[in-house]
Amino acid sequence: MEEYLRSTYVINCDSSQILEKAGELTSTIMTQRDKAINLFYFVRDEISHEPYAPGYVLDDYKASTTLARGNGFCTHKAILLTALARAINIPARLGFVDIYDNLLSFEFRKILGGGNLLIYHGYSELFIGNRWIHASPAYDLNKCDQYGFVPVEFDGINSFKDSRFNGKGRPHIEWVNDHGTYADFPWDEISQAGKEFWSNLGKDWTEVGKHWRGDKMK
């Protein structure tokens, strides 16, 4: 399990900020399972989901950066949860999957040329009770309440994935291609996939990054 406990450049679980926050969230809790539950709900709800958070250079993804910023999209939040777990000696790793988001906003669909395919949607897995537990902290409770999404829960026993339907039964998240799990953030793989993805949409990866402006992309 050593590779799932070590600190890396992006999953910087040995940074003072991550160590302090992990300790603050778990210092009065006895079991690893209950500690993991606290970490999950902190990341899910206190780090707000922001689909337009910066994500075009490696430093944008560092766990301590996301913690300081207070928001991020799925990959930012999965990295942060992974780092917080490792900081208290819970093995953790990242996973990525391509999805169709059937409730994607009109604005975001325009960015994607009218489609709703999102590549390398990130999640985390924590090793608790001698098995890997899927944890998906992307959508905070406020965002779920605002848009009628079904919140993803976490009990440290069962693997809860992003809901296939919203609260009214409309299709929401559909998995289409599972890239598997990783001990570290696979930046080279993801950036190459991003370049190809945007190129297929007639956009240059560098220009996409330059025009990303916090709440919209021009």
Buried (B, 14 or more C-beta within 10 A) or exposed (E): EEEBBEBBEBBBBEBEBBBEBBEEBBEEBEEBBBBBBBBBBBBBBBBBBBBBBBBBEBEBBBBBBBBEBEBBBBBBBBBBBBBBBBBBEBBBBBBBBBBBBBBBEEEBEEBBEEEBBBBBBBBBBBBBEEEBBBBBBBBBBEBBEEBEBBBBBBBBEEBBEBBEBBBEEEEBBBEEEEBEBBBBBBEEEBBEBBBEBBEEEEBEBEEBBEEBEEEEBE
